[in-house]
Amino acid sequence: MFTSVIDVIPPYSFERLLKRLETHPDDQLRVEPVSRTLKRAFRIDGRPQVVTLRFVGGVEQPRIEVQTEASPTPAGQSELLNTIRHMFSADVDLAPLYTWMGEDEKLRPLADRFRGLRFLLDADLFQAMVRTIIGQQVNLAFAAALTRRLLHLCGESVMDRDGHRYYVFPKAEAIAALQVEQLRALQYSQRKAEYIIDFARAVVDEKIKLDRLQQMPDEDVINELTKLRGVGRWTVECLLMFGMGRPDLLPAADIGLRNGIQLVYGLPKRPDEQETRRIGESWRPWRSYVSLYVWEAVGAAKRKE
């Protein structure tokens, strides 16, 4: 067993995080809101292990208690803690964002209402890209179903002491070894299946070096990855936001974001992509985070909060 505590830069609303996770089922994790815990499978020292994350402290004194059921090596412990810090945006300082949003009459209510909301990022860039390709031109529920089927097809799994099974996202090698027909049998479109397998093979063959992308400016990453078949600007913008946590991206083609802008700004109709980019220009240098808060406004309305 390994235990540790991660200090998080406040504010952080664990309640809002858990509420969001409850409405987005994921076979990689299990949410227990009453005890403010989350169990998730991580690949540690090359194999899947169950990790319990307990969220303690209030919005202004947040901490994450980490406990594993196995005993990772020192290198595995370090990698796990770094991954958790990345996923939960533990080192993001929201104070400058709130100061900036407080000067905008349309955005100030979002900062007040959703204080402490921040991104939950994917564990690694490979998972982030594959999940984003899966989500292209399908609704969230079907994207989640397709992701779950991929996990069951070629992801590794582990059971906790209570008999619950958790999956870790497939390695690039596992997806690269698939045939298109295997994904077609899971209701993937022909093109989506081809794009995912092609991307995995590009990673395995080192035509795409994901670690190198972390050091590149946003536009360079966009230019690099849109050379791939089936990868457009929206896909890379989502990778930069949900995989890297970059703060100033605007996925203007996203329908949910455009619905949110209509709601927040009280527009008579949903803005098109061009109008969304025009409005989003005023959000610099926080376009990613303003987008997140606008999305949350839509989610809260759907949940009738």
N, C-alpha and C positions, 0 to 999 in steps of 0.2 A: 504494500500500500504506500502511496505517496500523497502528502497533503501540502498545500501551499495557499497563500492569500495574495490576491492581486488587488492593489489599490487602483482605483479609477478616478480620473479627474472629474470632479463634480461640475454640474449636476448630471445625474443619470437616473432615469425613471425605469426601474426594473419592472414595475407593474405594467407600464405601457408596452415594454418589450414582450413580456409574457403574454399579454392580451393579443398582441399581433401574432405571436407564434401559435397561439391556440387556434387561430383562424387560418393557419397555413400548415396543414398536416405534413409531416416530414418523417420518413422512416429512419432517418439518421438520428432522431432525437425524441425525447419524451418529456413533456412539460407537466410539472406538478405545481400549479399556481398557489395553492394554499400554503405549501411549505416553501414557496419561492425557490424552487429548485428546477434544474434542467439536467437531464441525463442525455449524454450524446456519445456516439462511438467516434473515436479518433484513431488514426493509424499511428501508433507509437512503436518505435524500434522495429518497424516493418510489419507489424501485425495489428489488427483491430483490438482496441481496449475500450471498456466503458469508463467514462469520466462523469462524475457528479459535480455540477456547478451549483453552489448555493449563493443566492444574492442576499447580502446582508447590509444593514445600514439604510438610512433614508436617502432621499434624492440628493441631499447635500453632503452625505458621508458614505458614498457607495463603495462596497468591496465585493469581490468575488472569491468565495472559498472553493478551492479545487481539491478533489479527492479522486484517486484512481483505485480500481479494484485490484489491479496488478501492481508490480513494482518496476517502473521504468528505469532504464539506465540514466546516469546523469545527463547524457546527451539527449535522451528521450524526454527527460523532465524539462530541460531548457527549451527544446523544440515545442513541446506541448504548451508551455506558458507563453511563449512568443506567439503561437498560433491563436491562443485564446485572447491575448491582448489585441491582436490584429482583428479577429472576428468581432469582438465586442467594442471596437473603437475606443479602447480604454484610455488611450493617451490623447484623445481629441479634446481640445479646450473649446467649449461652446460659448464662452463669455463674449468673444468678439462678434460672433454670429448674433447673439441676442442684443448686443448694443446696436448693431447695424439694423436688425429687424425692428427694433424699437422705434426707429425713425420713420417707419413706413406704416401708415394707418391701416393698410390691408393685411400686412404681415404681422404686425404687433400682436393681434389676438391669437395667431397661431403659436407664436413664441411663448405667450403666457399659458395657453391652454395645454400645449404639448411639451412643456418644459422638461428637459432631460431626455427627449427622444433623440436617438442617434442610430446610425446604420448598424445592422448586423450583417457583416460581410461573409462571403464564402471563405472556406478554410484555405483554399489555394486557387491560383489562376486557372488551372486546367478545369476544375469543377465549375468555376464561375463562367468560363466560356461555353462549356458544353450545356450548362443549364440555360444560358442565354439563347443559344441556338435552338434548344428545345422550345423555348418560350416565344420564338418568332411566329407571329401571325396566328397564335392560338390563345384561348382564354386561360386564366390562371389555373382553373380547376383541371383542365385537360393537360396543361403543362406539368402540373404536379403529378397527374396519373402517369404520364409518359416518363417522368423522372423516376417515379417509384418502380415502374417496370424495368427500367435500365438498371437500377440498383439490384433488383432481384435477379436479373439476367446475369450480370457479371461483377457485381460488387461483393466484397467479403462481408461476413456478418459475425456478430458475437452476441452472446446472451449474458445478461446480468444475473446477479444472484437470486433475483425474484422470477427468473424465467422469461423476461422480456427480451426480444431480439432486436438488435440495432444493426444498421448497415453503414459501412463506410463507402464513400464514392469510389467507383472503379478507377483503377490506374489507367493511364494512357495506353499502356501495353494491352490491357484487357479489352478496351474498346477498339483499338487498332486491329485486333485479331478477329473482330466480328465481320460477318458478311451482311450486306444490305438486307438480304432476305430475313435475317434474324430480327432486325428492327422493324421491318415491314409487318412481320407477324404480330408485333406489339402495337400496331396501328400508327407507326411512324410513317409519314409520307416518304415517297421515294427520295425526294430532294433532301429532306431533313436527315434521313438516314445517311445519305451520301455525305452531306456536309459534316456531320458529327464524326463519322469514320475517317474522312479525309483529314479533319483537323487533328484527330488523335494520331494518325500516322505521320502527320507533319511534325508533331511534337516528338514522337518516338524517333523519327529520322533526324531530329535536330534541325529541321528546316525552320522551325519556330522555337526560339529559346525563350521560354517564359520568364526566367530570372532576369534576362537582359531588359525585358519590357519595363520592369520596375524602375529602372534608372532613366527611362526616356520621358520627355515631355508628352502631354496629352495628344497633341496633333501628330507627333511622330509615331506614337502607338497606333493612332487611327490610320495613318498612311501605311504603316507596316502590315496591319492585320486585314485591312479591306482589300488587299491583294488576293486574299484567300477566297475561293469560291464559296458563295453563300454567306459571306460576312460583310455586312454593310455598316454604315456609320452608327446606326442605332445600336447594333450588337456590340460594337467596340465601346460606345459611350456607356452602355450598361456594365461591361467588363471593368471599365475604369472606375465606375461608381461602386458596384457591388463586389468587385474582386480586389480593387486597390484602395478604395476609399478616397479617391481624388475628390476635392471639394467643389470644383467649378465646372461640372458637366451639365448639359441640358438635353435630355432625350426628347426633343420636341415632337417626334413622331409618335410618342407613347399616348395612347388613347386615354389611359387613366390620368395622366398628368394634365391633358387638355380638359378632361372633365373637371378636374380639381380647380384649374384656373377659372373655368366658367363659374364654379361654385364660390370660390374665394373672392373673385372680382365682381360677382353679380352680373355676368354677361348674359345677354338674351339668348345666345347660342354658343355651342362649343367652338372655340377658336381653331382655325386650321394650323398646320405646322408653321407657316410663315408668321402668323399672328402670335403663336406661342413663342417663337424665337424673338420677336419684337418685345413682347412683355418680359421674357426671360433675360433680356439684355440688362434690365434694371436690377437684376438679382446678383450680378457679378460683385465680388468674387466668390459667392456662396451658392451658385446655382444648384449644385447637387443637394445641399441641405435644404434649401427652400423647396426644391422638388419633393424631397422626403416629407416635409411638413404639409405640403399641398396634397400629396398622396394620402397622408394620415387624416387630413380633413375629410376626404372622400370615404376612407375606411370608417371613420367615426360616424359619419352620416349613415352609412349602410348598417352599422351596428346599433344605430339609434341611440347613441350616447347623449 
